Amino acid sequence: MPALQSIPPPLMTSEPGSFARYTIIDRKPQIIRQVMEDNSYSPDIMSALQAFKDEIAHQPIRPLYESVQDTEFWNSALSAYAGKTWLEVPWYFAETYFYRRLLEAVRYFQPGAWQGRDPFREQKRRQMESDIPRLAPAWAQYFTQEPGLLFEWLLHSSLWGNRTDLSHFSDRADVDTSLDASKHRHLILINHTAQLYAYLTVGVRRVDFINDNAGSELFFDLALADFILQEGWAPQVHMHLKNQPFFVSDAMPDDFQRSIALLKAAPAARMRELGARLDDALATGRLKATSDPFLTTCLMYRQMPAHLQSQLAQADLVFLKGDVNYRRLLDDAHWPFTTRMEDVTGYFPAPFAVLRTLKGEIMVGLRPGQAEALAAEDPQWLTNGKRGVIQLIQRTA
């Protein structure tokens, strides 16, 4: 594992022409506008949201003013960038602090009508309710194939479901809801599907998911978890969800429960059966859902607290879902494209598999010249979500 001082510089919002800069200038104001449209907030909350939008455009980043449990943590983290604007700081800090400041603006933690009210609830509801009928035809194929092929279909669907990220305003028309893994196999830059199948079929004690988005991605995460339990590959699966709203569509415990309820009431019999099995797995303790405040901070996985390290160390395999988890594994830094993932992530407490569609200017594990060839073919290959990674990292003795 590289020493801490050997970590490259972080991706910065100050980098001209970068995707990081674009997300702050363009996407964060869009997110605020959508929140204002979707919620019947009082005039003072609307005013706070507008002021926040104005601050992002041309003012220094201000600290949190509310007095709640995490205020000291965030203001201490912000102190390293005192006087800086939103376009002069590390990208991951800017993104995570944006969501924390948004929760302050909508009074998520304050007593009153909006306490605990997810500002993205309506967006997630629309997505989940539209995904069920769109996904229903695919479930007709469920259990009709041999386990190896079905595992590949479910694993790849869990990967490509990550394209439906509401914070990135993805073109949902491009999201394939079929389970035919062969359609997009050529777009997986690192594909360890066979290695994962071999690893799991031997049998493990526990599999964990660090989940990303609600909607079709979470539905497929749940289907994959159910398949692992049904096949007897692991007696227990743990889902790690966000404890508060984060990156618009990130799955929280309420989204997890709502997803199972929607599956149980779905138009397709196979989906209803899936929902019933998941309900039973929860009741019997074979499926568990947890959340941890660390997952909604600006900290990297290298900085995870001891209690979370201990929890994850009990898993024989951790699925890390999505672009943000990938970035946190790699310190959101400018690693050379040919850097080996194993050389950077030796600190992680368990074997893991990353399932990530590319939506950020960070990538490791490529062959020499591969990144240059991809850039010549598609200048936006790192950020447009068209390509993916399924990579297994096993611990070495």
C-alpha positions, 0 to 999 in steps of 0.5 A: 500500500502506498504511503499516505504522502504518495497519494496524488493530488485530489480532483479539484473544482478549480481545474479548467474544463474539468467535469468536477468544475462542471458539476458545481457550475451546472449541476448543483444549481439544477439540483437546488432548482429541482428541490424547490419545484418538488417541495412546498417549502415555506418562503423562508426556506425558499429564500435560504435555497436561493441564497445557497444557489447564489453563494455557489455561483460567486461567493466564498463557502460559508460554514454551517450555522445550525447547532446539531451533532455534526456541525463541528465536524463539517466546520472543522473540515471546511476550515482548511478552505477558509475564504475559498469559493466552491470553485477552489476546493477538492471536488469530493469535499465540495460535493459532500458539503453541498448536500450537507448545506442543502439539508441545513437550508431545508431544515432537515435536522430542525424541529418542525414540519420539515424535520426528517423530510427527504428533499429528494423524496419526490424524485426518488418516488417518481423513479421507483414507481416508474422503474417497476413497470419498466423492469417487470418484463425482464423478470419473466426471465428470472429463474429460467436460466442456469445459475452461472448465466443468471448470476451474470445477468443480475450482476451486470444489471446491478452494474448498469442500474447505476446509470440512473443517477438522479444527481447526474441527470442521466438520459434514462432512455439509454438505460437497458432494463433487460437482463441480457448481459451480452448487450453491453459486455464490450463496455465493461473495461475490467470484467471479473464476472467469472472470478466473482462467480468462482469466488462465491460458488465455493461458499462464503459466510457473509456478503455486504453491499455498500449501496448507491442509488435507489430505483432500478439499481437498488432493485437489482442489488436486492435481486442479486442479494436474493439470488446469493441467498437462494443459491446458498452461496452465503447465509447472510447479506448486509446492505449498507445504506445512507443515514440521510439524503445524499447525492439525490438518489442514494438509497436510505432505509426508507427507500430500501423498505419502499423498494421491497413494498413496491416489489411485493405489489408489482404487476409481475408475479416473479417480482412479487415473489422476490419481494416476499422472499426479501421480506422473509429474509429480513424477518429471519435475519438472513438479510440486514439493512444498516446505515452509518454516518461515515457514509455521508461525510467527506472522508475517504475509505482510508479514513473509515472509523474503527467500528465500520472497519470491524463491521466490514471485516466480518464480510467475505466479500463487499460489493462497493456500488457506484462512482462515489464509492469508487472515488472514495476508495481511491482518495478521489485523486489523480492516479495514473490510469495504469495504477493497480487497484490492489496497490492503493486499497490494501487498507480495506478490511475485506475482499471487495468488488467494485461495480461502477459506471464511469461518471468521474475523471478517475480510473485505475487498472487499465493497460498501457495505452488503453486510456489514450485509445478510449479518449480517441474513441470517445472524449467523454469516456470517463464521465458519460456513464456508458462504460463500467467496471466489475473488479474483484480485489482479493486480500493477499496473505 
